[in-house]
Amino acid sequence: MVNGKVAHLGDRVEARDRLAADGRDIDIAPAQEARCILYHKPPGEVCSRNDPEGRRTVFERLPNLKTGRWISIGRLDFNTSGLLLFTTDGELANALMHPSSNIEREYMVRVMGKVEMDMLHRMVEGVMLEDGIARFTDITDAGGEGINHWFYVVIMEGRNREVRRLWESQGLTVSRLKRVRYGEVFIPSRVKQGQWAEMEPAEIKSLYRMANLPMTQLCDLAGPVTIEEVQSRLRKQLVNSLGYADHVTLIQGLEF
């Protein structure tokens, strides 16, 4: 409802208009420009907001927000270091984490054990793990020998401990694991472990491009907007507050 009248697709809404759905007044927050940061996670931090064991979480080092909250784009396990991305745009985070996103994740790996060429071929062709086939799309020998042999590997999904489990399937042990790239975003050398940095505009654009989403623009209700835009803002408010894209159906079911 807009000012007590049933709204129709294409109707225009201004800041002074009163909106309601299912008999309840609705406050439409102005659309805000999404904020994205990268964080260099050290080993020994968990990616949950709170840890029942009292371990440090990645969220403890992030900058405070006046509104909204930080949403992690994927996770790294407790002993893995490297690039971790955060955003205030829940829709963006959910799109990037969806299994269909097919985004490259590149890791630097130190392996213990004798690595043979047929092992590398098997991990590229695909290995059956307990949760299905897994593979690296690329493996590059970065040099070293013995217990200090390094590789760069690229994987297209983010299953739990997938990089480690692939190497373990060949009887090898990963002694160090660091994520150095997510899609087109690399971890900068200037950002040391435990530090964060604002992402460059070009990097943020690349995230929206990878997610196949239009980039959120800074705007307000100074001018009229359509009912469709109102619904879009409601969806984004709900996703950002709850963190789950499935909840947008609550908004889609509302009749104005």
TAZIMO-V90243 format. One line per field, one symbol per residue. ss: DSSP state (@ for helix, = for strand, . for the rest). burial: + if it has 16 or more other ideal C-beta (glycine too) atoms within 10 Angstrom, else -. A space follows every 50 residues. Layout:
ss=???
burial=???
This chain:
ss=.=..=......==.....===..===.........======....=.... ......=@@@@.........===.......=======..@@@@@@@@.@@ @...========....@@@@@@@@@.===..===...======..@@@== =====......@@@@@@@....==========..==.........===.. @@@@@@@@@@@.............==@@@@@@@@@@@@@@@@..@@@@@@ @@....
burial=++----+---+-+---+-+-+----+-+--++-+++++++++--+++--- -------++--+-----+-+++++-+---++++++++++++++++++--- +-+-+++++++-+-+---++--++--+------+++--+---------++ +++++--+---++++++--+-+-+-++++-+++-+-+--------+--+- --++-+++-++-+--+----+---+-+-++++++++++++----+--+-- +----+
